[in-house]
């Protein structure tokens, strides 16, 4: 919650109290002032709500970018590992060994 939200809600409450007081004492000026304060408070609170929503959206977007970057890095590491495994297999195959294990000492 930011200061605009708090101040707006406080102003709304003060406006509602002025409006109610104006009605009770039959003071149209006080009642009108209360309505103005209430409306102004609502606008300020809405502005604060919007600021909070924008801040949350920006935070979520930043987290999404970080998550995408981490996923991309992991995919690149996995691709590099697969490429290395394929190179090693090709070298073994080219040397004539293939994937065979070296013979045991008993077999020599």
N, C-alpha and C positions, 0 to 999 in steps of 0.2 A: 504494500500500500504506500503510495507516495503522498507528498504534502498537499498536492492539489485535490486529491481524493478526500483527504481528511478535512481540509479547510472548506471544501465544497459541501460536504455532508453537514459540517457544523453550521455553515451559513444557511443551509436548507432548514435545519432544525430551528435556528433562530427566527427564520422567516415564518415558519409554521407557527411558532409561538406568538410572534407579532400579529400575524393574521388572525389567530384565534382570539388574542387579547382585543384586537380591534373590533372583532365581531361582538365580543361580550360587552365591551364598553360603548359600542356603537360609534366608533371613531373610524370613519371611512378612510381617512388619511393613513392611520396606523395599519389598517387592514390592507390597503393598497401597497404600503411600504413592505409589509410582510410578504405579500405575493411577489413583489419584485425581488426581495431578498431570497425567497424560496426558489424562484426561477433562476436567478443568478447563481445560487449555490448548486442547483442541479446542473447547470451548464459547466461550472468549474469541476464538479465531481465527474461529469461525463468526459471532460477534457483529461482529467487525471486517469480515468479508466482507459481512455484511448492511449495515453502515454504508456501505461502499464502493458497494454496489449502489444504495442509496437516493440517495447523492450523485450517482452517474452518471445515475440516472433523472431526478433534479431538473435536472441540467445538460442532459440531452437534451430535457426538457420546455421549459426556458427557450429553447433554441435553436429548437425547433419553434414556439414562440409568436413569437419574433423573425422567423422565416422567414415565418410566416403574416401577420404585420403588414406585412412588406415586400411580399409578394405582393398583399395587399389594397390597399396604397398604390399599387402599380404598376397594378392594375386600375382604381382610381379615377382615376389620371392618364390612362389610356388612354380611359376613358369620357368624361372631361372634354374630351380632345382630339377625340374623335368628335363630341361635342355641339357643340364650337366649329366644327368643319368643317361640320356640318349647318347651323348658324346662318349661317355665311358663304355657303354654297350657297343658302340660302333668301333671303338679302339680295340676292345676285346675281340670282337668279331674279325677285325682286320688282321689281328696278330695270329689268327687261326685257333685261338683258344675257345672262342665263343663264350658261353656261360658255364663251361665245364670247370669243375674244381680241379686243382692240381692233384695228381695221383698220390695215394697214401704211400708211405715208405714200404708197406707190405707188398704193394703191387709192383714195385720196381724190381 
